[in-house]
């Protein structure tokens, strides 16, 4: 094969332009066809103030800034329904951000020992009394602990500040490890709002 007369700079520029176009088209498709419908579905859940969708390795990362919600466990279930309606079968991490204050963090710090002990022993019936004990005299307007099949949900409210914590009842790992029941991995975490 003879390559005389081939202008290599033109070939290189054409290759680069083609690759940029293809990756740009993929990004636009991802944003328009997948991320925006998911954002809209999650924003429709009562209590959601803001949402961002991104990727963390092979996992779809859905970040939700939550406002005041009456029942954290129902809020999380509604979020999962919204995500699964648009992204059925995808590995998803749901990260919830709240409006916690330092005082609420201190109350939760005192309570988390009792929560971890309950997770380890399976004795959850004492948690409401421990919450009452820990929050006495702190000005907490509302505190709630709910024990679900996969997580322990803790919510603390004081004025405009809300603290939401979601503690797995298992030692570690996603609530639905891949292959356990045929479903993709699902994980719920609590973290700060980006930016």
ChimeraX commands (.cxc) that place a marker at each C-alpha (Angstrom):
marker #1 position 0.00,0.00,0.00 radius 0.5
marker #1 position 1.34,3.38,-0.98 radius 0.5
marker #1 position 0.48,6.47,1.08 radius 0.5
marker #1 position 2.14,9.07,-1.13 radius 0.5
marker #1 position 0.25,12.30,-1.32 radius 0.5
marker #1 position -1.65,11.75,1.95 radius 0.5
marker #1 position -1.77,14.94,3.94 radius 0.5
marker #1 position -1.34,13.72,7.51 radius 0.5
marker #1 position -2.21,17.04,9.20 radius 0.5
marker #1 position -5.57,17.09,7.39 radius 0.5
marker #1 position -6.25,13.47,8.41 radius 0.5
marker #1 position -5.33,14.24,12.04 radius 0.5
marker #1 position -7.56,17.34,12.18 radius 0.5
marker #1 position -10.45,15.42,10.59 radius 0.5
marker #1 position -10.05,12.62,13.14 radius 0.5
marker #1 position -10.01,15.07,16.06 radius 0.5
marker #1 position -13.06,16.97,14.77 radius 0.5
marker #1 position -14.96,13.70,14.26 radius 0.5
marker #1 position -14.15,12.47,17.78 radius 0.5
marker #1 position -15.15,15.80,19.34 radius 0.5
marker #1 position -18.43,15.71,17.42 radius 0.5
marker #1 position -19.19,12.11,18.47 radius 0.5
marker #1 position -18.42,12.68,22.15 radius 0.5
marker #1 position -20.34,15.96,22.09 radius 0.5
marker #1 position -23.35,14.24,20.53 radius 0.5
marker #1 position -23.21,11.54,23.21 radius 0.5
marker #1 position -23.08,14.19,25.96 radius 0.5
marker #1 position -26.08,16.04,24.48 radius 0.5
marker #1 position -28.02,12.77,24.20 radius 0.5
marker #1 position -27.18,11.83,27.81 radius 0.5
marker #1 position -28.25,15.24,29.06 radius 0.5
marker #1 position -31.44,15.62,26.98 radius 0.5
marker #1 position -32.75,12.06,26.82 radius 0.5
marker #1 position -31.73,10.70,30.22 radius 0.5
marker #1 position -30.72,13.30,32.82 radius 0.5
marker #1 position -33.43,15.92,32.26 radius 0.5
marker #1 position -36.38,13.51,32.46 radius 0.5
marker #1 position -34.88,12.03,35.64 radius 0.5
marker #1 position -34.39,15.48,37.17 radius 0.5
marker #1 position -38.00,16.38,36.32 radius 0.5
marker #1 position -39.35,13.15,37.84 radius 0.5
marker #1 position -37.38,13.63,41.08 radius 0.5
marker #1 position -38.29,17.34,41.31 radius 0.5
marker #1 position -41.96,16.33,41.23 radius 0.5
marker #1 position -41.57,14.52,44.58 radius 0.5
marker #1 position -42.93,16.71,47.42 radius 0.5
marker #1 position -40.09,17.94,49.63 radius 0.5
marker #1 position -37.44,18.10,46.89 radius 0.5
marker #1 position -35.93,21.57,46.58 radius 0.5
marker #1 position -33.20,20.85,44.03 radius 0.5
marker #1 position -31.71,17.88,42.17 radius 0.5
marker #1 position -28.58,17.13,40.18 radius 0.5
marker #1 position -27.80,14.01,38.17 radius 0.5
marker #1 position -24.28,12.81,37.49 radius 0.5
marker #1 position -22.13,9.76,37.17 radius 0.5
marker #1 position -19.73,8.18,39.69 radius 0.5
marker #1 position -17.85,5.41,37.87 radius 0.5
marker #1 position -20.58,3.00,36.70 radius 0.5
marker #1 position -23.23,4.31,39.11 radius 0.5
marker #1 position -25.81,6.98,38.37 radius 0.5
marker #1 position -25.56,9.59,41.15 radius 0.5
marker #1 position -28.79,11.44,41.98 radius 0.5
marker #1 position -28.24,14.25,44.49 radius 0.5
marker #1 position -31.34,15.67,46.16 radius 0.5
marker #1 position -31.55,18.73,48.38 radius 0.5
marker #1 position -34.46,18.01,50.68 radius 0.5
marker #1 position -36.66,20.53,52.41 radius 0.5
marker #1 position -39.04,19.81,55.26 radius 0.5
marker #1 position -40.44,16.28,54.96 radius 0.5
marker #1 position -42.86,14.74,57.47 radius 0.5
marker #1 position -41.72,11.11,57.07 radius 0.5
marker #1 position -38.20,10.51,55.80 radius 0.5
marker #1 position -38.80,6.85,54.95 radius 0.5
marker #1 position -41.80,7.73,52.73 radius 0.5
marker #1 position -39.81,10.53,51.10 radius 0.5
marker #1 position -36.99,8.11,50.22 radius 0.5
marker #1 position -39.49,5.54,48.89 radius 0.5
marker #1 position -41.07,8.26,46.69 radius 0.5
marker #1 position -37.62,9.23,45.40 radius 0.5
marker #1 position -36.87,5.61,44.48 radius 0.5
marker #1 position -40.18,5.29,42.65 radius 0.5
marker #1 position -39.40,8.46,40.66 radius 0.5
marker #1 position -35.88,7.24,39.80 radius 0.5
marker #1 position -37.03,3.76,38.80 radius 0.5
marker #1 position -39.83,5.14,36.62 radius 0.5
marker #1 position -37.20,6.81,34.42 radius 0.5
marker #1 position -34.04,4.73,34.99 radius 0.5
marker #1 position -35.28,1.20,35.56 radius 0.5
marker #1 position -32.46,-1.29,35.86 radius 0.5
marker #1 position -29.65,1.21,36.45 radius 0.5
marker #1 position -27.22,1.09,39.37 radius 0.5
marker #1 position -28.14,4.21,41.35 radius 0.5
marker #1 position -26.82,6.07,44.38 radius 0.5
marker #1 position -29.32,8.44,45.93 radius 0.5
marker #1 position -27.59,11.15,47.98 radius 0.5
marker #1 position -29.81,13.33,50.17 radius 0.5
marker #1 position -28.69,16.72,51.48 radius 0.5
marker #1 position -30.43,18.50,54.33 radius 0.5
marker #1 position -30.23,21.87,56.11 radius 0.5
marker #1 position -28.56,20.65,59.30 radius 0.5
marker #1 position -27.30,22.99,61.98 radius 0.5
marker #1 position -24.44,22.45,64.41 radius 0.5
marker #1 position -26.91,21.94,67.25 radius 0.5
marker #1 position -28.74,19.20,65.32 radius 0.5
marker #1 position -25.42,17.56,64.48 radius 0.5
marker #1 position -24.53,17.51,68.18 radius 0.5
marker #1 position -27.89,15.92,69.07 radius 0.5
marker #1 position -27.39,13.29,66.39 radius 0.5
marker #1 position -23.85,12.64,67.60 radius 0.5
marker #1 position -25.23,11.76,71.04 radius 0.5
marker #1 position -27.98,9.62,69.49 radius 0.5
marker #1 position -25.86,7.75,66.95 radius 0.5
marker #1 position -24.27,5.54,69.63 radius 0.5
marker #1 position -27.73,4.25,70.53 radius 0.5
marker #1 position -28.65,3.79,66.86 radius 0.5
marker #1 position -25.49,1.79,66.14 radius 0.5
marker #1 position -26.07,-0.33,69.24 radius 0.5
marker #1 position -29.64,-1.01,68.11 radius 0.5
marker #1 position -28.44,-1.97,64.62 radius 0.5
marker #1 position -25.89,-4.36,66.14 radius 0.5
marker #1 position -28.26,-5.95,68.67 radius 0.5
marker #1 position -31.57,-5.68,66.84 radius 0.5
marker #1 position -33.20,-3.96,69.84 radius 0.5
marker #1 position -34.81,-0.90,68.32 radius 0.5
marker #1 position -37.64,-0.42,70.81 radius 0.5
marker #1 position -35.47,1.78,73.06 radius 0.5
marker #1 position -34.59,4.30,70.34 radius 0.5
marker #1 position -37.57,6.66,70.90 radius 0.5
marker #1 position -36.72,6.91,74.61 radius 0.5
marker #1 position -33.03,7.49,73.81 radius 0.5
marker #1 position -33.99,10.24,71.35 radius 0.5
marker #1 position -36.14,11.86,74.03 radius 0.5
marker #1 position -33.25,11.64,76.51 radius 0.5
marker #1 position -30.64,13.05,74.16 radius 0.5
marker #1 position -32.82,15.90,72.91 radius 0.5
marker #1 position -34.22,17.02,76.30 radius 0.5
marker #1 position -33.63,20.74,76.81 radius 0.5
marker #1 position -32.10,21.30,73.35 radius 0.5
marker #1 position -35.03,23.11,71.75 radius 0.5
marker #1 position -35.65,20.30,69.28 radius 0.5
marker #1 position -39.06,20.94,67.70 radius 0.5
marker #1 position -39.44,17.45,66.29 radius 0.5
marker #1 position -37.45,14.25,66.33 radius 0.5
marker #1 position -38.30,10.93,64.76 radius 0.5
marker #1 position -36.69,7.52,64.36 radius 0.5
marker #1 position -38.16,4.98,61.94 radius 0.5
marker #1 position -36.84,1.45,61.55 radius 0.5
marker #1 position -37.35,0.02,58.07 radius 0.5
marker #1 position -36.32,-3.34,56.65 radius 0.5
marker #1 position -33.08,-1.93,55.17 radius 0.5
marker #1 position -32.38,1.34,56.97 radius 0.5
marker #1 position -32.90,3.24,60.21 radius 0.5
marker #1 position -34.19,6.72,59.37 radius 0.5
marker #1 position -33.46,9.57,61.80 radius 0.5
marker #1 position -34.89,13.03,61.32 radius 0.5
marker #1 position -34.37,15.99,63.63 radius 0.5
marker #1 position -36.00,19.40,63.19 radius 0.5
marker #1 position -35.32,22.71,64.91 radius 0.5
marker #1 position -36.73,25.89,63.41 radius 0.5
marker #1 position -35.76,25.97,59.72 radius 0.5
marker #1 position -32.97,23.41,60.19 radius 0.5
marker #1 position -33.49,19.72,59.42 radius 0.5
marker #1 position -31.09,16.81,59.84 radius 0.5
marker #1 position -31.74,13.57,57.98 radius 0.5
marker #1 position -29.64,10.47,58.55 radius 0.5
marker #1 position -30.14,7.10,56.90 radius 0.5
marker #1 position -28.23,4.27,58.55 radius 0.5
marker #1 position -28.02,0.85,56.84 radius 0.5
marker #1 position -29.15,-2.07,58.98 radius 0.5
marker #1 position -26.40,-4.17,57.39 radius 0.5
marker #1 position -22.71,-3.73,58.09 radius 0.5
marker #1 position -21.87,-2.16,54.72 radius 0.5
marker #1 position -22.57,-2.14,51.02 radius 0.5
marker #1 position -25.57,-1.25,48.91 radius 0.5
marker #1 position -29.04,-2.17,50.06 radius 0.5
marker #1 position -29.46,-4.41,47.01 radius 0.5
marker #1 position -26.06,-5.86,46.09 radius 0.5
marker #1 position -25.88,-6.86,42.46 radius 0.5
marker #1 position -27.11,-10.38,41.93 radius 0.5
marker #1 position -28.70,-10.81,45.37 radius 0.5
marker #1 position -32.25,-10.50,44.11 radius 0.5
marker #1 position -31.60,-9.82,40.44 radius 0.5
marker #1 position -31.89,-6.06,40.86 radius 0.5
marker #1 position -29.14,-3.50,40.25 radius 0.5
marker #1 position -27.28,-2.01,43.23 radius 0.5
marker #1 position -29.13,0.72,45.15 radius 0.5
marker #1 position -27.61,2.89,47.82 radius 0.5
marker #1 position -28.95,5.78,49.87 radius 0.5
marker #1 position -26.49,8.17,51.50 radius 0.5
marker #1 position -26.58,11.56,53.17 radius 0.5
marker #1 position -24.06,14.18,52.14 radius 0.5
marker #1 position -23.48,17.91,51.75 radius 0.5
marker #1 position -25.00,19.74,48.82 radius 0.5
marker #1 position -22.34,20.32,46.15 radius 0.5
marker #1 position -21.11,23.87,45.74 radius 0.5
marker link #1:1,2 radius 0.2
marker link #1:2,3 radius 0.2
marker link #1:3,4 radius 0.2
marker link #1:4,5 radius 0.2
marker link #1:5,6 radius 0.2
marker link #1:6,7 radius 0.2
marker link #1:7,8 radius 0.2
marker link #1:8,9 radius 0.2
marker link #1:9,10 radius 0.2
marker link #1:10,11 radius 0.2
marker link #1:11,12 radius 0.2
marker link #1:12,13 radius 0.2
marker link #1:13,14 radius 0.2
marker link #1:14,15 radius 0.2
marker link #1:15,16 radius 0.2
marker link #1:16,17 radius 0.2
marker link #1:17,18 radius 0.2
marker link #1:18,19 radius 0.2
marker link #1:19,20 radius 0.2
marker link #1:20,21 radius 0.2
marker link #1:21,22 radius 0.2
marker link #1:22,23 radius 0.2
marker link #1:23,24 radius 0.2
marker link #1:24,25 radius 0.2
marker link #1:25,26 radius 0.2
marker link #1:26,27 radius 0.2
marker link #1:27,28 radius 0.2
marker link #1:28,29 radius 0.2
marker link #1:29,30 radius 0.2
marker link #1:30,31 radius 0.2
marker link #1:31,32 radius 0.2
marker link #1:32,33 radius 0.2
marker link #1:33,34 radius 0.2
marker link #1:34,35 radius 0.2
marker link #1:35,36 radius 0.2
marker link #1:36,37 radius 0.2
marker link #1:37,38 radius 0.2
marker link #1:38,39 radius 0.2
marker link #1:39,40 radius 0.2
marker link #1:40,41 radius 0.2
marker link #1:41,42 radius 0.2
marker link #1:42,43 radius 0.2
marker link #1:43,44 radius 0.2
marker link #1:44,45 radius 0.2
marker link #1:45,46 radius 0.2
marker link #1:46,47 radius 0.2
marker link #1:47,48 radius 0.2
marker link #1:48,49 radius 0.2
marker link #1:49,50 radius 0.2
marker link #1:50,51 radius 0.2
marker link #1:51,52 radius 0.2
marker link #1:52,53 radius 0.2
marker link #1:53,54 radius 0.2
marker link #1:54,55 radius 0.2
marker link #1:55,56 radius 0.2
marker link #1:56,57 radius 0.2
marker link #1:57,58 radius 0.2
marker link #1:58,59 radius 0.2
marker link #1:59,60 radius 0.2
marker link #1:60,61 radius 0.2
marker link #1:61,62 radius 0.2
marker link #1:62,63 radius 0.2
marker link #1:63,64 radius 0.2
marker link #1:64,65 radius 0.2
marker link #1:65,66 radius 0.2
marker link #1:66,67 radius 0.2
marker link #1:67,68 radius 0.2
marker link #1:68,69 radius 0.2
marker link #1:69,70 radius 0.2
marker link #1:70,71 radius 0.2
marker link #1:71,72 radius 0.2
marker link #1:72,73 radius 0.2
marker link #1:73,74 radius 0.2
marker link #1:74,75 radius 0.2
marker link #1:75,76 radius 0.2
marker link #1:76,77 radius 0.2
marker link #1:77,78 radius 0.2
marker link #1:78,79 radius 0.2
marker link #1:79,80 radius 0.2
marker link #1:80,81 radius 0.2
marker link #1:81,82 radius 0.2
marker link #1:82,83 radius 0.2
marker link #1:83,84 radius 0.2
marker link #1:84,85 radius 0.2
marker link #1:85,86 radius 0.2
marker link #1:86,87 radius 0.2
marker link #1:87,88 radius 0.2
marker link #1:88,89 radius 0.2
marker link #1:89,90 radius 0.2
marker link #1:90,91 radius 0.2
marker link #1:91,92 radius 0.2
marker link #1:92,93 radius 0.2
marker link #1:93,94 radius 0.2
marker link #1:94,95 radius 0.2
marker link #1:95,96 radius 0.2
marker link #1:96,97 radius 0.2
marker link #1:97,98 radius 0.2
marker link #1:98,99 radius 0.2
marker link #1:99,100 radius 0.2
marker link #1:100,101 radius 0.2
marker link #1:101,102 radius 0.2
marker link #1:102,103 radius 0.2
marker link #1:103,104 radius 0.2
marker link #1:104,105 radius 0.2
marker link #1:105,106 radius 0.2
marker link #1:106,107 radius 0.2
marker link #1:107,108 radius 0.2
marker link #1:108,109 radius 0.2
marker link #1:109,110 radius 0.2
marker link #1:110,111 radius 0.2
marker link #1:111,112 radius 0.2
marker link #1:112,113 radius 0.2
marker link #1:113,114 radius 0.2
marker link #1:114,115 radius 0.2
marker link #1:115,116 radius 0.2
marker link #1:116,117 radius 0.2
marker link #1:117,118 radius 0.2
marker link #1:118,119 radius 0.2
marker link #1:119,120 radius 0.2
marker link #1:120,121 radius 0.2
marker link #1:121,122 radius 0.2
marker link #1:122,123 radius 0.2
marker link #1:123,124 radius 0.2
marker link #1:124,125 radius 0.2
marker link #1:125,126 radius 0.2
marker link #1:126,127 radius 0.2
marker link #1:127,128 radius 0.2
marker link #1:128,129 radius 0.2
marker link #1:129,130 radius 0.2
marker link #1:130,131 radius 0.2
marker link #1:131,132 radius 0.2
marker link #1:132,133 radius 0.2
marker link #1:133,134 radius 0.2
marker link #1:134,135 radius 0.2
marker link #1:135,136 radius 0.2
marker link #1:136,137 radius 0.2
marker link #1:137,138 radius 0.2
marker link #1:138,139 radius 0.2
marker link #1:139,140 radius 0.2
marker link #1:140,141 radius 0.2
marker link #1:141,142 radius 0.2
marker link #1:142,143 radius 0.2
marker link #1:143,144 radius 0.2
marker link #1:144,145 radius 0.2
marker link #1:145,146 radius 0.2
marker link #1:146,147 radius 0.2
marker link #1:147,148 radius 0.2
marker link #1:148,149 radius 0.2
marker link #1:149,150 radius 0.2
marker link #1:150,151 radius 0.2
marker link #1:151,152 radius 0.2
marker link #1:152,153 radius 0.2
marker link #1:153,154 radius 0.2
marker link #1:154,155 radius 0.2
marker link #1:155,156 radius 0.2
marker link #1:156,157 radius 0.2
marker link #1:157,158 radius 0.2
marker link #1:158,159 radius 0.2
marker link #1:159,160 radius 0.2
marker link #1:160,161 radius 0.2
marker link #1:161,162 radius 0.2
marker link #1:162,163 radius 0.2
marker link #1:163,164 radius 0.2
marker link #1:164,165 radius 0.2
marker link #1:165,166 radius 0.2
marker link #1:166,167 radius 0.2
marker link #1:167,168 radius 0.2
marker link #1:168,169 radius 0.2
marker link #1:169,170 radius 0.2
marker link #1:170,171 radius 0.2
marker link #1:171,172 radius 0.2
marker link #1:172,173 radius 0.2
marker link #1:173,174 radius 0.2
marker link #1:174,175 radius 0.2
marker link #1:175,176 radius 0.2
marker link #1:176,177 radius 0.2
marker link #1:177,178 radius 0.2
marker link #1:178,179 radius 0.2
marker link #1:179,180 radius 0.2
marker link #1:180,181 radius 0.2
marker link #1:181,182 radius 0.2
marker link #1:182,183 radius 0.2
marker link #1:183,184 radius 0.2
marker link #1:184,185 radius 0.2
marker link #1:185,186 radius 0.2
marker link #1:186,187 radius 0.2
marker link #1:187,188 radius 0.2
marker link #1:188,189 radius 0.2
marker link #1:189,190 radius 0.2
marker link #1:190,191 radius 0.2
marker link #1:191,192 radius 0.2
marker link #1:192,193 radius 0.2
marker link #1:193,194 radius 0.2
marker link #1:194,195 radius 0.2
view
